[in-house]
Amino acid sequence: MRNNRIVSIVLLIVIIFNSLGFSEIAYSQAVVEQLDLKEPLVPKNLTVSMTTETSIGIKWDTSSHSTGIKEYIVYMNDKEVNRTPECLYTAVDLIPGKNYNFYIRAISNNNIISYPSNQIGIYTKNDNIKPTQPQNLVLNEEGSNKVRLKWDSSTDNIKLGGYIIYNGSTGMDVSYDPSILLDYLQPGYNYNFKVRAVDIAGNQSLDSNSVTYSTYAMSETVIDTNVVLEADTVYDNVIIKSGSLNLNGRKLTVKGNLINSGGTLYINNGYLEVNGNLRFQSVYTDNSGLRTYGSSSSVLKMLNDSDYIKVYGSFVCNSSGLNSDNLTAGNLEVKRHFIQQNGKNPLNSKGTHKVILSGDEKQNVTMESNTSAFNTLEIKNTSAEGVLFTTLFNCENFVDNMSKASFFDGGVKGWRLNGDQTIEGDLSLAAGTLDLNGYTLNIKGSLRQSGGNVFVNNGKLIIDKDYSLVGEKDTNSKPYSTGMLKMLLPKDIVLVGGNFTTFSIHNHEGLLTEGVLEVKGDIYQKNGSTGNFTSSNNHKVVLSGEKPQNISFEYSNKSGNRINILLRHSHTGSACVNI
């Protein structure tokens, strides 16, 4: 919370241009001034003002400081949830009957943070009313051992959480919509399906009517040696335990699922069609035949432009063998979900390799490792729901074909400006490239860049409030951003009216080489990458605030994060530098 070393500097200058409106000074100098580093008074008398099943209101007494109070930080369950200049706050979208703990800190106008206020714990009101019973459950077969369940929607007095799908008395899946595709059923098994609605308080409805289904018995081909196809081949299910399966220019059709638990799947100019799921995971089978999956070292090799995989089910990987040495070309087309599990086993592709999402219903993309990266990701989904990205993701080339894509943090895809544009309120960029294309984009609120690229491209980006390259809104949860800021041309201008913060995982060496980044608030470099703020060549950072400004680098040196040229606008007083 406290600065180790804080000084007030008047100037740090290498190059100055009068045409930019800066005072001409031919040398660098630093003058130490006396600053009030005492913390603001602790906010007192934090109390609850109201509660409902899903909201809690709190209020507190004002704090004070010699420089004045800038705002208050609200913490809920030890995480920052809001900053406000007011002495009251209402938390919404809470869960009924749950305890929430709150405390407050004050921030002075010279950015000193107070000790925490008293802490209070408050329960939201209980909700004991069950959702209505799901009605008219029906089953439709959509392929070999693949069924879709549909039912009428339930309602709830507060908020419906979703639906639990049961086989007998055992919960087997969840859905947030009144429909679900079950494409992982075990061969030769009798199922008795029913559905319950559940609300956000955990209350479950009565069971729906039940429907039964018997899966077909299918054989499973086990590969534990090196196999090279000499002709087009059809299997029911396939599991690669060791060795390799080389398609050798042939077509392999798998009617059910293909699991690579410990070997190598080498496409080698071939065509693989999987009607079920394609998994790169270790597999464990219990005495009842139920399978669970874990981490593996299985390998997928796609090295040729003619390599093609088409998966009608989901693609799931939790393997160290899906890396950029093995995924350099070809196309991987997936009709259902694309899931990368385990932060220690990233998926990476390069070259001309492409992943295509072409489902006719909603598809989810989950990348648990923030170092996973698509080379090219193309969306051809034809459904109204489109593709939902449930996590951050990296992508060198993002092609959406005007298909719908939505993002976990409510962000949007980038676009190319064809004229000056103004956005009222905040903007959250999650994917694609925001190309200013020589025009001016004025954001009246804040810009949060969880992913994608901002390409200034001879344009001017004006942000009235903060510019943050961070992940989720709650930066204590997943702070990392997969976004990049590109300032490559002399006319590039980025003007930030508030704070500039970067938690990008990308090294920005060679991306901040020209133009001017002007900041009126503080600058914070966080260790998403040891080079995520690497300014070089003629790139300039300008401090133009009317109050003291903080510059905080968690990591800085000549070969890593650095400010190439730091300028002070002629009317600026001083800057507090926190090193």
SVG drawing of the C-alpha trace seen along z (x, -y; Angstrom):
<svg xmlns="http://www.w3.org/2000/svg" viewBox="-45 -27 66 80">
<polyline fill="none" stroke="black" stroke-width="0.4" points="0.0,0.0 2.9,-2.4 5.4,-3.8 9.0,-2.8 10.5,-5.9 8.4,-8.9 10.0,-12.1 8.4,-15.0 10.3,-15.7 10.0,-18.7 11.4,-17.3 13.0,-14.3 13.6,-15.2 15.7,-13.8 14.1,-15.5 11.6,-18.4 9.6,-19.7 8.0,-23.2 5.5,-22.1 4.0,-19.7 3.4,-22.6 6.1,-21.7 8.4,-24.1 11.9,-24.1 14.5,-23.0 17.9,-21.9 18.9,-19.7 17.5,-17.1 17.0,-18.0 15.2,-16.7 14.1,-18.9 13.0,-17.2 10.0,-18.9 8.2,-18.4 4.9,-16.4 2.3,-15.4 2.7,-11.7 0.5,-11.2 -2.5,-8.8 -6.0,-10.3 -8.1,-9.8 -9.7,-6.4 -13.3,-6.4 -15.5,-5.8 -18.9,-4.4 -19.3,-2.0 -22.9,-0.7 -25.5,1.0 -28.2,-1.1 -30.4,1.5 -30.6,5.2 -32.6,7.3 -32.2,10.8 -29.7,9.7 -28.4,6.3 -26.7,4.6 -26.3,0.8 -23.6,-0.6 -22.6,-4.1 -19.8,-5.7 -18.5,-9.1 -16.3,-11.3 -12.5,-11.2 -10.2,-14.1 -6.6,-15.0 -4.7,-18.2 -4.9,-17.7 -8.5,-16.7 -10.2,-13.3 -10.2,-12.0 -12.4,-8.9 -13.1,-5.8 -12.2,-2.2 -14.9,0.3 -13.8,3.8 -16.2,6.8 -14.9,10.1 -11.3,8.6 -11.6,7.7 -11.9,4.2 -15.3,3.8 -15.8,0.1 -14.3,-3.4 -16.6,-6.3 -16.3,-9.9 -19.5,-9.4 -19.9,-8.0 -22.3,-5.3 -22.4,-2.2 -24.9,0.5 -23.7,3.9 -26.0,5.7 -26.4,9.1 -25.7,10.9 -26.7,14.3 -29.6,14.6 -28.8,15.8 -25.1,15.2 -22.7,13.2 -20.7,10.4 -17.9,8.5 -17.2,4.9 -14.6,2.3 -13.5,-1.1 -10.3,-3.0 -9.9,-6.6 -7.6,-8.0 -6.2,-11.5 -5.8,-13.8 -2.0,-13.0 -2.9,-9.3 -2.1,-8.3 -4.4,-5.4 -5.7,-5.3 -5.9,-2.4 -9.0,-0.3 -12.3,-1.3 -14.1,1.0 -15.3,4.1 -18.9,5.2 -20.5,8.5 -24.1,8.5 -26.3,11.3 -28.6,10.8 -32.2,11.8 -33.0,15.5 -34.9,16.9 -36.7,20.2 -39.1,20.2 -38.4,23.0 -38.4,22.3 -41.3,23.7 -41.1,27.3 -39.7,27.8 -42.4,29.0 -42.6,31.1 -39.2,32.7 -38.5,34.3 -35.6,36.1 -34.4,36.0 -31.6,38.2 -29.0,36.2 -26.4,38.8 -24.8,41.9 -25.2,41.9 -25.9,38.2 -29.2,36.7 -30.7,33.3 -33.0,32.7 -35.5,29.8 -38.1,28.5 -40.2,25.5 -38.5,22.7 -39.0,22.4 -39.5,19.2 -38.3,17.9 -39.3,15.2 -35.8,13.8 -33.5,15.1 -33.2,18.5 -29.7,19.9 -30.1,22.7 -31.0,26.4 -29.5,29.6 -29.8,32.7 -30.1,36.0 -29.6,39.6 -31.8,41.3 -30.7,39.6 -27.2,38.6 -26.6,35.1 -24.7,35.4 -24.7,31.9 -25.9,28.3 -27.5,26.0 -28.4,22.3 -30.9,22.7 -34.0,25.0 -32.0,27.2 -28.8,29.3 -26.9,31.5 -25.5,34.6 -22.7,35.9 -20.6,37.8 -22.9,40.7 -21.4,44.1 -22.0,46.9 -24.3,49.8 -25.9,47.9 -29.5,47.2 -30.2,43.6 -33.2,42.2 -33.2,38.4 -35.0,35.7 -34.4,32.0 -34.6,29.7 -34.5,25.9 -32.3,24.3 -32.3,20.6 -29.3,18.5 -30.0,19.3 -29.7,23.1 -33.3,23.9 -34.2,26.8 -37.6,27.4 -39.6,30.6 -38.4,33.0 -39.6,32.7 -41.1,35.7 -38.5,38.4 -37.4,39.7 -35.3,42.8 -32.6,43.6 -30.4,46.6 -27.1,46.0 -25.7,48.3 -22.9,50.6 -19.8,49.5 -16.4,51.0 -13.3,49.2 -10.0,49.5 -7.0,49.2 -3.7,48.0 -0.6,48.7 1.9,49.0 2.8,47.1 -0.1,47.4 0.1,46.0 -3.1,46.0 -2.8,47.5 -6.5,46.8 -9.5,44.8 -10.6,46.2 -13.7,46.1 -13.7,46.8 -16.4,46.6 -14.3,45.2 -10.6,44.8 -8.2,44.4 -4.5,43.8 -2.6,44.9 0.9,44.8 2.7,45.0 1.3,43.0 -1.6,42.9 -0.4,41.6 -3.2,40.8 -0.7,40.8 -2.8,38.9 -5.9,41.0 -9.4,40.2 -10.1,41.5 -13.8,41.4 -14.5,42.0 -18.2,42.5 -17.9,41.9 -15.1,40.3 -11.3,40.1 -9.2,39.9 -5.4,39.4 -4.2,40.1 -0.5,40.7 0.5,41.0 0.8,39.0 -1.9,38.2 -0.2,37.2 -2.5,35.9 0.2,35.9 -1.8,34.6 -4.9,36.6 -8.5,35.8 -9.9,36.7 -13.6,36.6 -14.8,37.2 -18.6,37.4 -18.2,37.2 -15.5,35.5 -11.8,35.2 -9.8,35.2 -6.1,34.9 -6.2,36.0 -5.3,38.9 -8.3,41.1 -9.3,43.1 -12.2,45.6 -13.8,46.7 -15.5,50.0 -18.8,48.8 -17.3,47.7 -17.5,44.0 -14.5,42.1 -12.7,39.1 -10.0,37.1 -6.7,35.4 -3.4,34.0 -1.4,35.8 1.6,35.4 -0.3,36.6 0.7,34.9 -1.2,33.5 0.8,32.9 -0.5,30.7 2.4,29.6 0.9,29.5 -1.5,27.1 -3.7,29.9 -4.1,31.3 -7.8,31.2 -9.7,32.1 -13.4,31.8 -15.0,32.4 -18.8,32.5 -18.6,32.7 -16.2,30.7 -12.5,30.3 -10.9,30.7 -7.2,30.6 -5.1,30.8 -1.8,31.8 1.7,30.4 2.0,31.7 -0.2,29.1 2.4,26.5 3.7,24.3 6.3,26.8 3.5,29.3 0.7,27.0 2.1,25.0 -0.4,25.6 -3.8,27.0 -7.3,26.5 -9.0,27.7 -12.8,27.2 -15.0,27.7 -18.8,27.7 -19.2,27.6 -17.1,26.3 -13.4,25.6 -11.8,26.2 -8.2,25.9 -7.8,27.0 -4.9,26.5 -2.9,23.3 0.3,25.4 -0.6,27.0 -1.1,24.1 -2.2,24.7 -0.2,22.7 -0.2,22.6 1.7,20.6 2.5,20.5 -0.7,20.9 -2.6,23.1 -6.3,22.2 -9.0,23.0 -12.6,22.7 -15.7,22.6 -18.6,23.6 -21.4,24.8 -25.1,24.2 -25.7,23.5 -24.0,21.7 -20.3,22.5 -18.1,21.8 -14.3,21.2 -12.4,21.6 -8.7,21.1 -7.5,21.7 -3.9,20.8 -3.4,17.2 -0.3,18.1 -2.4,20.2 -2.6,18.6 -4.5,19.2 -2.6,18.4 -5.8,17.8 -9.2,18.1 -12.1,18.0 -15.8,17.9 -18.3,19.4 -21.0,20.1 -24.5,19.6 -26.5,19.6 -28.2,16.5 -26.1,17.0 -22.8,17.3 -19.6,18.0 -19.0,17.1 -15.4,16.7 -15.6,17.6 -12.0,16.5 -9.2,14.4 -7.6,15.6 -4.7,14.7 -5.1,14.6 -2.8,13.4 -5.5,13.2 -9.2,13.0 -11.7,13.5 -15.4,13.2 -17.2,13.2 -19.9,11.0 -20.8,14.0 -21.8,13.1 -19.1,13.3 -19.5,12.3 -17.0,12.2 -16.9,13.1 -16.3,9.5 -18.9,7.9 -16.2,6.7 -16.5,6.2 -14.5,7.0 -12.3,4.3 -13.2,2.5 -11.6,0.1 -12.6,-3.5 -13.8,-5.1 -14.3,-8.5 -14.1,-10.3 -16.1,-8.5 -17.3,-9.3 -18.4,-6.6 -20.5,-7.8 -19.5,-5.9 -17.0,-3.1 -15.5,-0.7 -14.2,2.8 -12.1,4.3 -11.8,8.1 -10.6,9.3 -9.7,8.3 -8.0,5.0 -9.3,1.5 -7.7,-0.3 -8.0,-4.1 -7.0,-4.4 -6.0,-8.0 -9.1,-9.2 -10.0,-10.3 -11.8,-8.0 -13.1,-9.8 -14.2,-7.6 -16.1,-9.6 -15.5,-7.1 -12.8,-4.5 -11.1,-2.0 -10.5,1.5 -8.6,3.7 -8.7,7.4 -7.6,8.6 -7.1,7.6 -5.0,4.9 -5.3,1.1 -3.5,-0.1 -3.3,-3.9 -2.2,-4.0 -1.8,-7.8 -4.9,-8.4 -5.8,-10.0 -7.3,-8.1 -8.8,-10.3 -9.9,-8.6 -11.6,-10.9 -11.0,-8.6 -8.7,-5.5 -7.0,-3.3 -6.4,0.2 -4.9,3.2 -6.3,5.6 -8.4,8.7 -11.7,9.0 -13.3,5.9 -12.3,7.4 -8.5,7.1 -7.8,9.1 -9.2,12.1 -7.7,12.4 -5.7,9.2 -3.8,10.3 -4.6,8.8 -3.8,10.4 -4.1,7.0 -1.5,5.0 -1.1,1.2 0.6,0.4 2.1,-3.0 4.3,-2.8 3.9,-6.1 5.0,-9.6 1.5,-11.0 0.1,-8.5 -1.5,-10.2 -3.1,-8.6 -4.5,-11.0 -5.6,-9.5 -7.5,-11.8 -7.1,-9.4 -4.7,-6.6 -2.8,-4.3 -2.4,-0.7 -0.9,2.2 -1.1,5.8 -0.5,7.2 1.2,10.6 2.8,9.4 6.3,7.9 5.8,4.5 9.4,4.3 9.0,2.8 5.3,1.8 5.8,-1.6 8.3,-3.2 6.7,-6.5 4.0,-9.0 2.9,-10.5 1.2,-8.8 -0.1,-11.7 -1.4,-10.8 -3.1,-13.2 -3.3,-10.6 -0.9,-8.0 1.0,-5.3 1.2,-1.8 3.2,1.1 2.2,4.5 4.2,7.7 2.0,9.4 5.2,9.4 8.7,8.1 8.5,6.0 4.8,4.9 5.8,1.2 8.8,1.0 9.1,-2.4 11.8,-3.0 13.0,-5.0 11.0,-8.3 8.1,-7.2 7.3,-9.8 5.3,-9.7 3.9,-13.1 2.7,-13.9 0.1,-16.6 -1.9,-16.4 -2.8,-19.3 -1.9,-17.4 1.1,-15.3 1.3,-12.1 2.6,-8.6 4.7,-6.5 5.0,-2.9 6.9,-0.2 7.0,3.2 9.7,4.2 12.0,1.8 15.5,1.9 17.1,0.9 16.3,4.2 12.8,4.6 10.1,2.1 11.2,-1.5 10.0,-5.0 12.1,-6.2 11.3,-9.9 9.5,-11.5 8.1,-15.0 6.3,-17.3 3.7,-19.6 4.4,-23.3 1.6,-23.8 2.2,-20.7 3.4,-21.1 5.3,-17.9 5.2,-14.1 5.5,-11.6 7.7,-8.8 7.2,-5.5 10.0,-3.1"/>
</svg>
